Amino acid sequence: MRKKIQVGNKLIGDGEPTFVIAEIGINHNGSVENAKKLIDISKTCGCDAVKFQKRTVDVVYTKEELAMPRPNHFGDTNGDLKRGLEFGYDQYKEIDEYCKAKDILWFASCWDEASVDFIEQFNPPCYKVASASLTDDNLLKHTKTTGKPILLSTGMSSQEEIDRALEILGDNVVLFHCTSTYPTDLEEINLKVITKYRNKYDFPIGFSGHERGVTTTVIAAAMGANSIERHITFDRTMWGSDHAASLEPQGLFRLVRDIRQIPIVMGDGQKVVYDSEKPIIKKLRRVKGNKNATKV
């Protein structure tokens, strides 16, 4: 029996509805009001959770990186941008209360230990470890100490690095296939990795997509991805590094709608003649049944 993982009031695993995560990330562009609107869109479309990103800027980035010129809405340097995109306690408290009122789960990808401690104040149902953090042993160990389920993305990681991370994290994990390019070219999506992961591991497997459109992600769910994660935005042309690889509201609606239809169209595998077909038999078949069929 494949393991299932409890995330809040939801179960992730075979036989359960696909756990759909709308990643707001930093696509709020530093505005809590934008974040709330994206939460509303996610809830309306039928997502199970929204996800943010949390960094301690001076820990995650070097002084040189932060000092690099990068004109933006918050100033002239990369540091101005990174700090401008980070929410503090008051903003996350507002988001926490808003998500509870809307009855939608929220959590975050934490890029450093202090960010884990910060988000833990809000008792999230789980944590996400981004692909960039998969080889950060200290962060993995610290995140594990929360006792919460961990959703692990595997972009830009070798099989050896993935197995090392899983050795640290244990089995309270949902493992996400991912390619860390934004947007991802079709020939680099490699959905057969989902099948490989399902054969190799007994915990739930997910798919974190950065491709254009929704078709590939729907196929991933049909292949057995128990959880789906996609970035969302109001408009893919907005300024910011993640918008171009995100789904706009109509795309998110179509994605969730199509994923929810998968169990219906897959059926139970038993070949039957449906009642709706019987009038068609009378109308269209010259020979009915097998009694007059030629035996080979």
Wavefront OBJ file of the C-alpha trace (Angstrom):
o trace
v 0.000 0.000 0.000
v 1.494 3.346 -1.085
v 1.892 5.788 1.790
v -0.423 8.789 2.110
v 0.596 12.105 3.650
v -1.745 14.233 5.787
v -1.546 17.959 5.005
v -3.978 19.911 7.122
v -7.420 18.425 6.510
v -6.322 16.855 3.206
v -4.711 13.522 2.330
v -2.183 13.331 -0.488
v -1.816 9.934 -2.135
v -3.308 7.350 -4.460
v -7.093 7.219 -4.356
v -7.349 10.781 -3.024
v -8.306 13.885 -5.017
v -5.243 15.503 -6.577
v -3.842 18.076 -4.138
v -3.595 21.272 -6.210
v -1.268 24.040 -5.056
v -1.397 27.534 -6.526
v 2.013 29.062 -5.993
v 1.697 32.766 -5.406
v 5.377 32.813 -4.498
v 6.570 36.373 -5.037
v 4.034 37.144 -7.772
v 2.226 39.412 -5.320
v 4.981 41.925 -6.168
v 5.186 43.050 -2.545
v 1.468 43.812 -2.144
v -0.736 42.056 0.415
v -3.780 43.173 -1.555
v -2.395 41.424 -4.620
v -1.789 38.331 -2.492
v -5.399 38.370 -1.279
v -6.722 38.657 -4.825
v -4.576 35.691 -5.889
v -5.874 33.733 -2.887
v -9.425 34.540 -3.997
v -8.670 33.316 -7.525
v -7.125 30.108 -6.175
v -10.118 29.396 -3.952
v -12.626 30.128 -6.710
v -10.790 27.800 -9.100
v -10.891 24.946 -6.566
v -7.266 24.780 -5.437
v -6.475 23.085 -2.140
v -3.669 25.417 -1.047
v -1.664 28.499 -1.878
v 2.066 28.744 -1.395
v 4.405 31.652 -0.748
v 8.194 31.993 -0.565
v 10.101 33.238 2.474
v 13.758 34.293 2.615
v 16.044 36.058 5.060
v 17.525 38.232 2.347
v 20.903 38.909 3.949
v 21.398 35.184 4.611
v 20.311 33.799 1.259
v 22.124 36.362 -0.912
v 25.683 37.664 -0.754
v 26.461 41.356 -0.318
v 27.757 41.392 -3.879
v 24.509 39.980 -5.256
v 22.417 42.434 -3.275
v 24.517 45.388 -4.441
v 24.150 44.537 -8.135
v 22.403 47.257 -10.161
v 18.816 46.232 -10.987
v 16.346 49.080 -11.426
v 12.941 48.013 -10.084
v 9.790 49.276 -8.373
v 11.547 49.403 -4.986
v 14.894 50.974 -5.915
v 17.986 50.582 -8.054
v 19.664 47.408 -6.766
v 18.929 43.706 -6.566
v 18.816 44.096 -2.778
v 16.082 46.717 -3.055
v 14.037 44.272 -5.104
v 14.566 41.265 -2.833
v 13.726 43.210 0.311
v 10.716 44.817 -1.325
v 9.242 41.420 -2.190
v 9.545 40.016 1.343
v 6.538 40.092 3.629
v 7.046 40.533 7.369
v 5.043 39.391 10.379
v 2.118 41.789 9.963
v 1.641 40.878 6.319
v 1.784 37.134 6.940
v -0.559 37.457 9.900
v -3.022 39.150 7.584
v -2.541 36.392 4.988
v -2.969 33.698 7.650
v -6.242 35.183 8.846
v -7.447 35.690 5.289
v -6.744 32.085 4.257
v -8.507 30.777 7.362
v -11.543 32.909 6.548
v -11.500 31.614 2.974
v -10.962 28.005 4.127
v -7.859 27.408 2.023
v -4.521 26.054 3.247
v -1.351 28.104 2.936
v 2.332 27.414 3.488
v 5.696 28.536 2.163
v 8.982 27.521 0.635
v 11.544 28.580 3.232
v 15.049 29.215 1.922
v 16.892 29.401 5.252
v 16.540 28.249 8.851
v 15.377 31.619 10.190
v 12.597 31.656 7.610
v 11.419 28.231 8.792
v 11.282 29.553 12.361
v 9.413 32.634 11.153
v 6.740 30.691 9.241
v 6.403 28.166 12.097
v 4.726 30.952 14.120
v 1.672 30.430 11.905
v 1.604 26.640 12.303
v 1.511 25.801 8.581
v 0.238 22.343 7.542
v 3.495 21.536 5.737
v 6.668 23.025 4.294
v 7.991 23.137 0.755
v 11.690 22.705 0.036
v 12.527 24.374 -3.250
v 14.733 22.678 -5.811
v 17.475 25.209 -5.109
v 17.548 24.087 -1.466
v 17.612 20.321 -2.063
v 21.351 20.069 -1.366
v 21.224 22.314 1.740
v 21.574 19.583 4.382
v 21.329 21.983 7.311
v 18.103 23.490 6.015
v 16.641 20.028 5.394
v 17.499 18.919 8.922
v 16.091 22.107 10.435
v 12.856 21.877 8.450
v 12.446 18.258 9.516
v 12.560 19.284 13.202
v 9.160 20.988 12.785
v 7.575 17.543 12.422
v 5.517 18.810 9.484
v 5.210 17.012 6.137
v 7.761 18.232 3.614
v 7.070 18.733 -0.078
v 10.398 18.383 -1.892
v 11.027 19.638 -5.422
v 13.772 17.928 -7.413
v 14.619 20.371 -10.206
v 18.303 20.766 -11.162
v 19.155 17.752 -8.946
v 20.818 14.437 -9.696
v 19.387 11.120 -8.530
v 22.211 10.872 -5.987
v 21.391 14.309 -4.580
v 17.693 13.425 -4.366
v 18.385 10.188 -2.488
v 20.699 12.052 -0.099
v 17.941 14.591 0.655
v 15.392 11.829 1.224
v 17.797 10.044 3.553
v 17.832 13.188 5.691
v 14.110 13.921 5.507
v 12.733 10.416 6.099
v 9.368 9.307 4.782
v 7.046 12.186 5.712
v 7.589 13.544 2.207
v 5.811 14.277 -1.050
v 8.419 14.124 -3.832
v 7.861 16.503 -6.758
v 9.244 16.000 -10.230
v 10.360 19.399 -11.497
v 12.528 21.100 -14.116
v 13.938 24.412 -12.940
v 13.669 26.565 -16.042
v 11.085 29.347 -16.360
v 9.274 28.608 -18.616
v 10.296 25.001 -19.316
v 10.722 23.799 -22.901
v 8.590 20.773 -23.787
v 11.550 18.493 -24.470
v 12.880 19.082 -20.936
v 9.674 18.345 -18.991
v 10.341 14.570 -19.003
v 7.102 13.355 -17.442
v 8.282 9.734 -17.421
v 10.267 10.668 -14.305
v 6.917 10.554 -12.482
v 6.614 6.865 -13.360
v 10.213 6.289 -12.292
v 9.594 7.935 -8.925
v 6.378 5.958 -8.407
v 8.237 2.707 -9.052
v 11.187 3.659 -6.844
v 9.462 5.225 -3.815
v 6.322 4.358 -1.845
v 5.355 7.880 -0.776
v 3.238 10.315 -2.843
v 4.699 11.813 -5.989
v 3.897 15.292 -7.251
v 4.640 17.507 -10.235
v 5.753 21.124 -10.039
v 5.411 22.600 -13.517
v 6.844 25.748 -15.048
v 5.790 25.092 -18.632
v 3.432 27.140 -20.771
v -0.190 26.016 -20.829
v -1.997 23.326 -18.849
v -1.940 20.190 -21.003
v 1.342 18.811 -19.678
v 0.277 19.279 -16.077
v -3.037 17.489 -16.683
v -1.088 14.605 -18.246
v 1.156 14.520 -15.147
v -1.909 14.116 -12.930
v -3.256 11.357 -15.193
v 0.125 9.591 -14.920
v -0.223 9.399 -11.149
v 1.069 12.692 -9.760
v -0.805 12.971 -6.451
v -0.134 16.697 -6.106
v 0.214 19.465 -8.677
v 1.867 22.843 -8.202
v 1.784 25.757 -10.642
v 2.715 29.432 -10.303
v -0.193 31.834 -10.760
v -0.414 35.467 -11.776
v -2.881 38.101 -12.925
v -0.968 38.642 -16.164
v 2.105 36.839 -17.540
v 3.463 40.128 -18.866
v 3.761 41.711 -15.403
v 7.223 42.632 -14.164
v 8.943 39.990 -12.074
v 10.977 36.836 -12.613
v 8.190 34.230 -12.265
v 5.213 35.742 -14.097
v 6.131 34.431 -17.569
v 6.039 30.818 -16.299
v 2.753 31.282 -14.417
v -0.892 30.565 -15.179
v -3.369 33.385 -15.509
v -6.783 32.963 -13.817
v -8.504 31.365 -16.815
v -5.622 28.913 -17.213
v -5.785 27.971 -13.538
v -9.536 27.403 -13.831
v -9.056 25.081 -16.823
v -6.249 23.218 -15.088
v -8.228 22.437 -11.938
v -11.370 21.616 -13.934
v -9.506 19.140 -16.141
v -7.633 17.532 -13.233
v -10.897 16.994 -11.340
v -12.333 15.224 -14.404
v -9.491 12.673 -14.610
v -10.964 10.098 -12.146
v -14.306 10.341 -13.946
v -12.943 9.721 -17.435
v -10.513 7.014 -16.265
v -13.426 4.914 -14.957
v -12.904 1.513 -13.330
v -11.342 -0.373 -16.242
v -14.225 -2.820 -16.629
v -15.511 -3.050 -20.218
v -19.305 -2.897 -20.208
v -22.126 -1.941 -22.530
v -23.678 1.188 -21.070
v -27.419 1.667 -21.008
v -26.915 4.784 -23.112
v -25.376 2.594 -25.855
v -28.233 0.082 -26.089
v -30.527 2.188 -28.276
v -27.545 2.731 -30.579
v -27.101 -1.039 -30.902
v -30.685 -1.382 -32.132
v -30.238 1.533 -34.496
v -26.855 0.810 -36.060
v -25.924 -2.890 -35.779
v -26.942 -5.218 -38.592
v -25.698 -8.251 -36.621
v -26.493 -8.137 -32.918
v -24.413 -10.128 -30.420
v -21.934 -12.903 -31.301
v -24.240 -15.796 -32.250
v -23.983 -15.092 -35.984
v -20.353 -13.994 -35.921
v -17.891 -16.040 -37.940
v -15.633 -18.121 -35.682
v -11.945 -17.986 -36.455
l 1 2 3 4 5 6 7 8 9 10 11 12 13 14 15 16 17 18 19 20 21 22 23 24 25 26 27 28 29 30 31 32 33 34 35 36 37 38 39 40 41 42 43 44 45 46 47 48 49 50 51 52 53 54 55 56 57 58 59 60 61 62 63 64 65 66 67 68 69 70 71 72 73 74 75 76 77 78 79 80 81 82 83 84 85 86 87 88 89 90 91 92 93 94 95 96 97 98 99 100 101 102 103 104 105 106 107 108 109 110 111 112 113 114 115 116 117 118 119 120 121 122 123 124 125 126 127 128 129 130 131 132 133 134 135 136 137 138 139 140 141 142 143 144 145 146 147 148 149 150 151 152 153 154 155 156 157 158 159 160 161 162 163 164 165 166 167 168 169 170 171 172 173 174 175 176 177 178 179 180 181 182 183 184 185 186 187 188 189 190 191 192 193 194 195 196 197 198 199 200 201 202 203 204 205 206 207 208 209 210 211 212 213 214 215 216 217 218 219 220 221 222 223 224 225 226 227 228 229 230 231 232 233 234 235 236 237 238 239 240 241 242 243 244 245 246 247 248 249 250 251 252 253 254 255 256 257 258 259 260 261 262 263 264 265 266 267 268 269 270 271 272 273 274 275 276 277 278 279 280 281 282 283 284 285 286 287 288 289 290 291 292 293 294 295 296
